[in-house]
Amino acid sequence: MSKNITPYKDSELGKKEQVAQMFDNISGNYDGLNKVISFGTDAKWKQKILKMVTASQPKSILDIATGTGDLAILFASTTAEEIIGLDISQGMLDIGKKKIQAQHLDSKIQMVLGDGENIPYADNYFDVITVAYGVRNFENLEKGLSEILRTLKPGGQFIILETSVPTKFPFKQGYAFHSKVILPLIGKLFSKDKTAYTYLSNSANEFPFGEVLNNILRKTGFIDVKHLPQTFGVATIYHASKK
């Protein structure tokens, strides 16, 4: 299970603290490297999520593992009156706040330092909760999903965007080369943290995806669970709801 994979093998810190430290370290060039690594497809996947969220006309949205706030900023175009970007990395949040200020969205988006496994909001609070590339960084996946279920309103929607592993030739082989060779190499060449992108690659390869993750969501208590593979299966959008 991915919870056994940590950014720093020799660290005495728990996974959660290591992840926060790692994202603090790479926050300065995270956005730029992300665009290079995903060949720009990441933006298209997030636009699909925006359409899903917009259709539900939410009043309140929580974006967990918001990073520098890309999804939260997209959600500013929806009917939402309250948008919360939650992340455990202060470094990522600081960059996100600058982006939000530059677009004059301070009054609509709050960037909050917090833990997705201990969400600091009441039961049945949010109409929509999203997590992009964050569930695989949970120290305890089931606990994080249970917290999301707790804070989601009945009938609310939960959307995950996460990397996945293609299963068909030649995309499976191409993905393996990209994730095991290209991704760590780019990280070593351009990132302040030389091991961060190796961790991101390893955690992506080991994290459950497709019907396996669907079943974990169902076991947690989510209903109407479905998954939508993106770009030959290199990423997947998951959609679920609460009774």
N, C-alpha and C positions, 0 to 999 in steps of 0.2 A: 504494500500500500504506500502511496506517495508520502504519508506522514513520516515515514522512516528516512526519506531523502531530505537532507538539509543543505543549506548553502556552504557551510564551513565545517568540514569533517572533524577538525581538531578543536572546535569551539566547545566550551562547557555550557553555553547558553542553550535554551530550548529552541525549537524550530521557530516559534513565533517571534522571539527576540532576534534570532538570526535573520529572518526574513525582513524585519523592520530595519536592521542594520544594513542589509544588502541593498534595499531600495533607497535608503538614505545615501549610500555610496554611489549609486548609479543614477540618481535623480537628475543630475545636470544634463546628461546626454541621452536619457531614456527615450524621450519622444522622437528624437532624430534617428536613433538606432532602430527603434521599432518600425518606423516607416521603411527603412532600408531592408530590414530583415523580412518584413511581410510583403515587400514589393508593392506597397500601397493598398493591398487587398483588405487590410484591417479596417480602413475607413468605409469600405462597401458593406462589410459585415455589420458595422455599428449603425449604418444608415438603415439596414433592415430592422434592427432592434428599435430604432427611433420610430419607424412606421408602426411596429407592434404596440409600442407604448402610446403613441399619439392616438391610435384607434380606440384605446380604452378611456380616454379623456380623464386622466388621473388628477387628483388634487394634491397628492403627496407622493414623492418618489425618494427612495433610498438607493444610492449607488455605492455598494460595498467594494472595497479595494479600488477606490476611484482613481488612485494614482495622481496624475496631474489634471484630472477632471474632464477628460475629453467627452465621456458619455454625459456627465452632468451638464456640461455646456450645451451639448446637443439637445438635452431635455428642456432647456430654457425656451424652446420654440413650442412646447406643448402647453396644455391648459393648466399644468401644475402650478399651484400657489406656493408650494414648499418643496425644494430640492435639496437633499442632503448628500454630500459626498463624504464617505467615511473611509479612513485609511489609517494603518498603523505606522506609516512612515511620515514623519514631519517634513522631511526633505521633499518628498513628492507633493505633499499638501502645499508647501510654500510656493513651489513653482506653479501649481494649479491656481492658487490665489492670485498670482500675478497675471495669469491668463484671463481669469474671471474679471479682475479689475480693468484690464485692457479692453474688455468687451462691455464694460459697464453693467455687469450682471451681479454685482455685489448684493443687491437687495433681493435677488431671487435664489441665489445659490449659496449654501453654507458649506464650508469645508471643515470637517470635524475629525479630530484625532481620536481614533477609537478602534475597537477590536470587533471584527465581524463574528467572533464566537461569543461575544458578550455585548450585544447591541444595546446601547444606552437609551432605548426608547420603550414605550409602553406596549403592551399586548395590542394586537389588531390596530396598529397605528398607520401603516403605509398602504396605499393603493397598489403601488408597484415597487418591487425590489429587483435590482439588477446586480450582477457580478460579472465583470469581464476579466478573464485571466486571473481570477483570485481564488476560486474554490480549491485549486490544487495546492495553494499555499496555506490552507487551514492546517493547524496542528491536529485538530480533531474534526474531520469532515462531518461526521454525524452531528456533533454538537453545533457546528456552524449552521448546518441546514435546519436543525431544530430551532435555533434562534431566529432564523429567517422566517420559518413557519409561524413562530410565536408572534412576531411583530407585523406580519402581513395580515391585512384585513380579509375577512371571509369573502371569497369571490375575487380577491386580488390576484395579480399575476406576478410570477417569479420567472425571470429570464437570466440564463447563464450564457455567456460566450466563452468558450474554452478551446484550447488547442486539442486536436485529436490525431489519431494515426491512420493514414490511408491504408486500405486493405487490398487494393487492386494494383496490378502491374500497369504502367511503370511508376505510378505515383507513390507507391509504397517505398520503392527503392530510392526515388528522388527525394522523398521526405527524409528518409534515413540519412542520406548523404548531407542534406541541408542541415538537419538538426544535430548530427553528431560531428560534422566537420566544419561547415560554414558558420553556423551560429556561434560555437565556442571561439572560432578564429576571429570573427568580427569583434566579439566581446573582448578578447585578449588584446587586439590591436587598438581598439578605440575606447574601451571602457576603463574607468578608474579602478573598478573591481574586477580582477582578472578571472575570478572563479564564478562570478554571478551568472554569466550566460551559459556556463556548463551546467550549473544547477537548474536554470530555467529549461534547458534542453532535456536534462535527465528527468525532471519532474513532469514535463509534458509527455515524455515517452512512457512513463510508468503510471500515469493517472488513468483511472477507469473512464471509459467513454462509451457513447452509444447506448445500447440497451442495458449495459451494466450500470451506468450512472442513472439511467431512467429507473431501474429497479431500486437503487439506493434512495432516490427521491420518493418513490412510492412507499418504501418502507418507512421513511421519515414521516409520511402523512400527506404528501402532496397528491393531487388528483389531476386528471387530464394531462398527463405527462407525455411529451413528445420531443423528438430531436430532429434537427434539420441540418444535415451535413453541408458544409460550405467548401467551395473550391476544391473538388475532388477528395474531400474528407480531411483536409489539413486543419480545419476548425469545425466546431459544431455549435449551433445555437439550440439551447434547451428551453422549452416553455412549459410551465406548470402553474397550477392554481391551488387555492386553498378552499376547503369545503365551506 
